[in-house]
Amino acid sequence: MSLFTVDAQSVSQAPEVGVQGAPMGSPSHHASSGRATSPHVVIVGAGPAGSSAAILLAQQGARVTLLERARFPRDKTCGDGCTPRALWMLERLGLGALPGDAGAPVDSVRAISPGGITWSALIPERLFGGRSSVVPREVLDERLVRRAVQAGATLREGVRVEGLEREHDVLRVHCRDGEPLRADVVLGCDGSPSVIRGALGAPAFSEHEGAFAVRAYYEDVRLSHPRSMGFFWEEALLPAYGWIFPLPGGRANVGLGMRADQLAASGVRLPELLERFCASPHVAAELAGARRVGRVKGHHLPFGSSARHTTFDRALLLGDAAGFVNPLTGEGIEFALESGAFAAEALAEAFATGDLSARGLGGYARRWQTRFRTAFRLNRRLMWAFERPRLLDRIFHLANRDERARDELIDVLSGEATRLSWRFLAAVAFGR
Ligand SMILES: Cc1cc2nc3c(=O)[nH]c(=O)nc-3n(C[C@H](O)[C@H](O)[C@H](O)COP(=O)(O)OP(=O)(O)OC[C@H]3O[C@@H](n4cnc5c(N)ncnc54)[C@H](O)[C@@H]3O)c2cc1C
C-alpha cells in the first residue's frame, strides 16, 4: 500500500522537498508510480490552530493547503488576551516581538472578588519572561496567516469546507464551490462548531456544554491600570465573570462569559448581562467617559476538560475544534497555537514511519494530554470555587497578603497551573 498518492498536477507544481524525519528518497516517499511527492496536508480553518500547524508543517517541507471561509483581515469574537505562553508560541512561530501598534503590552494581572477584594501582581519572569499582550484578532490572525504563506503554505480564502470523504488512502475535502481537494492528511482547525469534527464522526459539542461569551470594544478608555488584564467577579452577575483588557490607542476589550448550562437555566441573555456588568460600580468607574464601538458579539466556547476525540486515521482535530479551551478563563489561543505544534511534530513522526493511521498519529494525543489535560482538570474543579462569592473573597483576601498564594493564582489565571499547593488549600480552608 503506497502511503502518499501521486497527484499529477501536484508533481508538476510542487517542489519535491523532504519532510523532517523522512528525507526524500526514503521508502515512505515513493508512491506506486515510482515518482515521489511530499505529502499533501489540507488544513481547514486559518485561525491560530490552523496557521500554527501550517507554518510548522510548511517549514518541515510538507505541501500545505490552508482553506479559510473568510477573507483576511477578518474579525474573530474573542477577548484578544494572549497569555505569556501564547506570546512565547508566537515568537516560536516567527512573529517576533509584536510591535506596540499591534497589541497592548501587559505586565500584570488585576482581579476583583464579589465582595470587592482586589489584588494585583506583576506576571513573574518565570512565566515566559513575564509578558502578556492584548492583540485584536483582526491583527493577530492576519499576521499568523501571512507568516504561514511566507513559510510556503498555500492559502485559499473565501473557501467554505462542507464535508470530508475517505477513499482508500486518500481524503477528499468538499468545498461549497469547486472540485473536491485531495489530501493525504486533513487537520480540522475550523473552531466550534466544526464541520470536520462532524465529518470524522466525533460527537458534536452540546449547547449545554462549555460556555458562551460576549465581548464589545470601547474607545476613549482611561483605565486605572493600563498594563493589566482585569478580571471581575461581580456578586450580582455570578456565576458569570467579566474582563476588561487594554488595547492600544485608548481602546479596551470588555466582555463576559458564563457556563452554557447555567446560562440556559438562568434564562438571561448575555448581551443584557454585559450591560449590567458595564454598569456595575467597579467596571463603570473604569469605563467612565468611554463609548462602545461596534456590535456586541458572542460565541460558544468548548471546554478542554471534555476533549477526547482528536486523533483519527489521516486526520487530527486542533484548537477549538478539539475542545482545547481553559474552562475557568475561556482562554484558547495558546492551546490552539500549541496544538498546531503538536500536530506538526506528530505528523513528522508518522511521515517517517509511513503509518498515518490513528495509531501512527498517536504522538499528537500523547503530547496534548501531557501538556493540557491536568491543567484543564484543575481549572474545571476551580470553577466550583470561583462561583462561590464568600469562598472567592477568601481566596482573594489570601492573595492580597501572601505573595506565594498570589503567584499560584497568577498561574491559574495564565493557564499554567496544574495543581494547587497544600499550603494554599489549607490557608483557604482554615482562613490562615
Ligand atoms: C467572547 C470570547 C472571548 C475569548 N477571549 C479569549 C481570550 O482573551 N484569550 C484567549 O486565549 N482565548 C479567548 N477566547 C477563545 C479563543 O477565541 C479560541 O479558543 C481560539 O480562537 C481558538 O482558535 P482556533 O484556531 O482553534 O479556532 P478559530 O479562531 O475559531 O478559527 C477557526 C477558523 O476556521 C474558519 N472556518 C470555520 N468553519 C470553516 C469552514 N467550514 N470552512 C473553512 N473555514 C472555516 C473560521 O473562519 C476561522 O477563521 C475567547 C472566545 C470568545 C468567544
The ligand as a Gaussian input file, in Angstrom:
#p B3LYP/6-31G(d) Opt

LIG

0 1
 C      -16.039000      36.106000      23.637000
 C      -14.788000      35.261000      23.631000
 C      -13.661000      35.722000      24.298000
 C      -12.478000      34.976000      24.272000
 N      -11.367000      35.507000      24.858000
 C      -10.189000      34.864000      24.765000
 C       -9.001000      35.475000      25.272000
 O       -8.997000      36.609000      25.750000
 N       -7.840000      34.762000      25.189000
 C       -7.800000      33.514000      24.640000
 O       -6.722000      32.903000      24.634000
 N       -8.908000      32.939000      24.122000
 C      -10.097000      33.579000      24.146000
 N      -11.214000      33.020000      23.581000
 C      -11.096000      31.720000      22.919000
 C      -10.422000      31.846000      21.550000
 O      -11.095000      32.812000      20.786000
 C      -10.416000      30.492000      20.818000
 O      -10.042000      29.483000      21.719000
 C       -9.438000      30.497000      19.640000
 O       -9.865000      31.415000      18.657000
 C       -9.343000      29.097000      19.008000
 O       -8.557000      29.150000      17.834000
 P       -8.835000      28.114000      16.633000
 O       -7.807000      28.385000      15.612000
 O       -8.986000      26.749000      17.168000
 O      -10.291000      28.496000      16.082000
 P      -10.827000      29.868000      15.476000
 O      -10.048000      31.004000      15.969000
 O      -12.296000      29.840000      15.716000
 O      -10.542000      29.741000      13.920000
 C      -11.290000      28.872000      13.111000
 C      -11.173000      29.332000      11.666000
 O      -11.830000      28.370000      10.831000
 C      -12.619000      29.043000       9.870000
 N      -13.697000      28.133000       9.477000
 C      -14.725000      27.704000      10.256000
 N      -15.507000      26.858000       9.558000
 C      -14.954000      26.742000       8.332000
 C      -15.321000      26.010000       7.156000
 N      -16.398000      25.231000       7.138000
 N      -14.537000      26.116000       6.061000
 C      -13.429000      26.918000       6.073000
 N      -13.044000      27.641000       7.147000
 C      -13.794000      27.555000       8.263000
 C      -13.108000      30.290000      10.602000
 O      -13.497000      31.301000       9.698000
 C      -11.870000      30.661000      11.422000
 O      -11.003000      31.516000      10.717000
 C      -12.428000      33.738000      23.602000
 C      -13.563000      33.267000      22.939000
 C      -14.732000      34.004000      22.944000
 C      -15.942000      33.501000      22.206000

